[in-house]
Amino acid sequence: MLTAASSVALSQKDGNRSNRAKRVAISQSNYIPWKGYFDFINSVDEFIVLDDVQFTKRDWRNRNKLKCPSGACWLSIPVRVTGRYFQRINEAQVADPDWATRHWKTIESLYARAKCFKSHKHRIEELYMRARLDHLTEINKLFLRGICDLLGIKTLIRDSREFRLADGRTERLLDVCQQLSATSYYCGPRSRGYLEEERFREAGIDVVYMDYGGYPEYPQLFGPFIHDVSVIDLILNTGDDAGTYLKTIGSRSLPGGRQPEAAYRA
């Protein structure tokens, strides 16, 4: 198995390949995801939000964690689920229009003493004021794009509804990559359990798995450090320095098209 750094060194020997390289990721949307999700986005040229799949309850689609005095606590967007057993993520509707106000008040109460709350609260509050939307997928995309902008991430975020979607789990992902002329497909480590890598190799597309280990700690409120909380925790505690705690920040400007160290090739 090649590391991202060694594989890039090999690919740089082939000028034609590096000139046409295109990195793509495809994933379901999450509500205010953790920092690793934004490394995922920043690792690629185009990030496709695949919300044309079944909505799963008690999952990351409509909830995430913040740091609380007692540890981690959940923020959940209420979604209409009664009788909607097979609804897709992009069909899921918000059940309570006042959820955004409550969530922002919770964030205010938890992070009022955070080092960068005063300087950055307006950026987060603005997103919540704009998040009074009917569908979960639109809320999630609003936060993804808004937080990417705050972190300086320039990746193009697109909706899977823009593409022809094939049947079959691997077939669907591969088909979107081919429509985008991708040369590398980036995915989470859990994809190893189902992804048919040989199908991608036969199509001339490299499979690259994200590596979420080795993140540095940052100043955080309320006792022992917790990594798997929303990126909002990182932003309100570190402000303009938030990007320095992501593995991929600055990778796009490196010479020779160097790839981020947050991933490794199959």
C-alpha positions, -999 to 999 in steps of 0.1 A, spaced: 0 0 0 14 34 -10 11 64 13 -3 96 -1 31 113 -2 49 84 -20 21 79 -45 22 116 -53 59 114 -59 53 86 -84 25 104 -102 46 136 -106 69 116 -129 40 115 -153 33 151 -163 3 142 -184 -14 124 -155 -8 152 -130 -21 178 -155 -55 161 -157 -57 149 -121 -91 154 -105 -101 143 -70 -137 136 -61 -155 126 -29 -191 115 -25 -209 114 9 -242 119 27 -246 153 43 -241 157 81 -254 184 104 -225 207 116 -200 178 112 -167 173 131 -133 186 118 -125 154 99 -154 159 76 -140 193 65 -106 177 60 -125 152 38 -140 181 18 -107 200 16 -89 169 2 -108 170 -31 -116 192 -60 -153 184 -60 -174 171 -31 -208 156 -41 -235 155 -14 -253 122 -19 -286 127 -2 -306 106 -27 -303 77 -2 -324 65 27 -325 87 58 -313 69 89 -326 78 123 -301 83 153 -274 91 128 -252 121 119 -276 134 92 -297 155 116 -276 157 148 -241 162 161 -222 168 194 -209 198 213 -187 199 243 -207 203 276 -196 205 313 -205 168 316 -187 158 284 -203 156 250 -240 164 244 -262 162 213 -279 188 192 -306 173 170 -328 188 143 -363 173 147 -374 156 115 -407 142 104 -404 104 104 -439 90 113 -450 68 85 -420 78 64 -400 47 68 -382 48 34 -378 85 29 -346 98 14 -324 123 31 -333 149 6 -370 142 13 -367 146 51 -386 177 64 -381 196 96 -407 189 123 -402 221 144 -396 255 128 -381 269 161 -352 244 162 -326 268 149 -334 294 176 -330 268 203 -298 254 189 -282 288 187 -292 296 223 -276 263 234 -244 272 216 -244 307 232 -248 293 267 -221 266 262 -195 288 244 -200 323 258 -167 319 277 -148 304 248 -117 324 237 -130 333 202 -168 334 208 -171 372 206 -150 375 175 -167 346 156 -202 342 170 -217 364 143 -206 341 115 -222 311 132 -253 329 143 -259 342 108 -260 306 95 -286 297 121 -307 327 112 -306 315 75 -313 279 84 -350 283 88 -356 260 58 -381 231 53 -357 203 42 -328 188 61 -306 185 31 -308 222 24 -299 230 60 -269 207 60 -256 221 27 -261 257 40 -238 249 70 -213 229 50 -208 258 25 -209 284 53 -183 267 74 -161 259 44 -161 296 36 -152 304 72 -123 279 71 -111 291 37 -120 258 20 -126 264 -17 -138 229 -28 -168 229 -51 -198 213 -33 -225 199 -56 -257 180 -52 -261 144 -64 -293 154 -81 -272 171 -108 -260 136 -120 -273 104 -135 -273 79 -107 -268 42 -115 -283 13 -94 -260 -5 -70 -238 10 -43 -204 8 -60 -219 14 -95 -235 46 -84 -203 60 -69 -182 49 -99 -207 64 -124 -206 98 -108 -168 97 -107 -168 89 -144 -193 117 -152 -168 140 -135 -137 125 -152 -123 118 -118 -88 103 -115 -90 97 -77 -120 88 -55 -117 98 -19 -138 80 8 -140 73 45 -122 43 61 -155 25 66 -160 23 28 -135 -6 29 -164 -28 41 -184 -25 8 -165 -7 -19 -154 -28 -49 -120 -12 -54 -113 -33 -85 -142 -17 -104 -125 17 -99 -90 4 -108 -105 -10 -140 -119 24 -148 -85 40 -142 -96 57 -109 -75 55 -78 -92 48 -45 -80 69 -16 -91 63 20 -92 91 46 -70 87 77 -86 104 107 -59 96 132 -33 119 148 -53 151 151 -37 176 175 -56 189 205 -66 225 208 -77 247 238 -112 234 247 -136 241 275 -149 217 301 -123 192 311 -107 163 292 -103 169 254 -129 153 231 -121 150 193 -154 139 179 -175 170 184 -188 195 159 -163 218 141 -182 247 157 -163 237 189 -130 242 171 -140 275 155 -153 291 187 -123 280 207 -96 288 182 -111 314 158 -89 323 129 -64 296 139 -91 268 134 -76 258 100 -42 250 115 -58 221 134 -70 205 101 -45 183 83 -52 196 49 -51 234 53 -26 249 28 -23 217 8 -38 232 -23 -10 259 -26 19 234 -23 40 230 -54 37 200 -77 0 193 -68 11 177 -36 -18 158 -19 -28 162 18 -14 139 44 -49 131 57 -54 103 32 -37 71 20 -42 51 -12 -55 16 -14 
